[in-house]
């Protein structure tokens, strides 16, 4: 699995082998819907957190009251 951060591209490659062993087996497990929603929410928050840390380091003028309030709501 490769991840290119600049292109936001994820590539998964599955290789099918003729003579596999039990070390090559993945067990699929169905999870509850609320667990999936929580993980998707966290994934959606990552870009905003990255933007906030960049602004905190390099662009202090953006850190206005409405911006900080929206970020606070995101974290809660």
C-alpha positions as a Markdown table, in Angstrom:
| # | Residue | x | y | z |
|---|---|---|---|---|
| 1 | Unk | 0.0 | 0.0 | 0.0 |
| 2 | Unk | 1.4 | 3.3 | -1.0 |
| 3 | Unk | 0.3 | 6.8 | 0.0 |
| 4 | Unk | 1.3 | 10.0 | -1.9 |
| 5 | Unk | 0.5 | 12.9 | 0.4 |
| 6 | Unk | 0.7 | 15.6 | -2.4 |
| 7 | Unk | -1.7 | 13.9 | -4.8 |
| 8 | Unk | -4.0 | 12.4 | -2.1 |
| 9 | Unk | -3.8 | 9.1 | -3.8 |
| 10 | Unk | -4.0 | 5.7 | -2.2 |
| 11 | Unk | -3.1 | 2.6 | -4.2 |
| 12 | Unk | -3.9 | -0.9 | -2.9 |
| 13 | Unk | -2.3 | -3.8 | -4.7 |
| 14 | Unk | -3.5 | -7.4 | -3.9 |
| 15 | Unk | -1.3 | -10.2 | -5.2 |
| 16 | Unk | -2.9 | -13.6 | -5.7 |
| 17 | Unk | -0.4 | -16.4 | -5.1 |
| 18 | Unk | -0.9 | -20.0 | -6.2 |
| 19 | Unk | 0.7 | -21.6 | -3.2 |
| 20 | Unk | -0.3 | -19.5 | -0.2 |
| 21 | Unk | 0.0 | -20.4 | 3.5 |
| 22 | Unk | -2.0 | -19.4 | 6.6 |
| 23 | Unk | 0.3 | -16.4 | 7.0 |
| 24 | Unk | -1.2 | -15.0 | 3.8 |
| 25 | Unk | -4.8 | -15.1 | 5.1 |
| 26 | Unk | -6.9 | -12.0 | 6.1 |
| 27 | Unk | -9.9 | -12.4 | 8.2 |
| 28 | Unk | -12.7 | -10.0 | 7.3 |
| 29 | Unk | -14.9 | -8.8 | 10.2 |
| 30 | Unk | -18.0 | -6.7 | 9.9 |
| 31 | Unk | -18.1 | -3.8 | 12.3 |
| 32 | Unk | -20.9 | -1.8 | 13.6 |
| 33 | Unk | -22.2 | 1.2 | 11.6 |
| 34 | Unk | -21.3 | 3.7 | 14.4 |
| 35 | Unk | -17.7 | 2.6 | 14.4 |
| 36 | Unk | -17.4 | 3.2 | 10.7 |
| 37 | Unk | -19.0 | 6.6 | 11.1 |
| 38 | Unk | -16.5 | 7.6 | 13.8 |
| 39 | Unk | -13.6 | 6.5 | 11.7 |
| 40 | Unk | -14.9 | 8.4 | 8.6 |
| 41 | Unk | -15.4 | 11.5 | 10.8 |
| 42 | Unk | -11.8 | 11.3 | 12.0 |
| 43 | Unk | -10.6 | 11.0 | 8.4 |
| 44 | Unk | -12.6 | 14.0 | 7.5 |
| 45 | Unk | -11.0 | 16.1 | 10.3 |
| 46 | Unk | -7.4 | 15.3 | 9.4 |
| 47 | Unk | -7.1 | 18.0 | 6.6 |
| 48 | Unk | -8.6 | 20.7 | 8.9 |
| 49 | Unk | -6.2 | 19.8 | 11.7 |
| 50 | Unk | -3.2 | 19.9 | 9.3 |
| 51 | Unk | -4.4 | 23.3 | 8.1 |
| 52 | Unk | -4.7 | 24.6 | 11.7 |
| 53 | Unk | -1.2 | 23.4 | 12.6 |
| 54 | Unk | 0.2 | 25.1 | 9.5 |
| 55 | Unk | -1.6 | 28.3 | 10.3 |
| 56 | Unk | -0.5 | 28.1 | 13.9 |
| 57 | Unk | 3.2 | 27.9 | 12.8 |
| 58 | Unk | 3.3 | 30.2 | 9.8 |
| 59 | Unk | 0.1 | 32.3 | 9.3 |
| 60 | Unk | -1.0 | 33.8 | 12.6 |
| 61 | Unk | -3.2 | 36.4 | 10.9 |
| 62 | Unk | -5.8 | 33.7 | 10.0 |
| 63 | Unk | -6.3 | 32.7 | 13.6 |
| 64 | Unk | -9.3 | 35.0 | 14.1 |
| 65 | Unk | -12.2 | 34.4 | 16.5 |
| 66 | Unk | -14.6 | 32.8 | 13.9 |
| 67 | Unk | -11.8 | 30.5 | 12.7 |
| 68 | Unk | -10.9 | 29.4 | 16.2 |
| 69 | Unk | -14.5 | 28.9 | 17.1 |
| 70 | Unk | -15.1 | 26.6 | 14.1 |
| 71 | Unk | -12.0 | 24.6 | 15.0 |
| 72 | Unk | -13.1 | 24.3 | 18.6 |
| 73 | Unk | -16.5 | 23.0 | 17.4 |
| 74 | Unk | -14.7 | 20.5 | 15.2 |
| 75 | Unk | -12.7 | 19.2 | 18.3 |
| 76 | Unk | -15.8 | 18.9 | 20.4 |
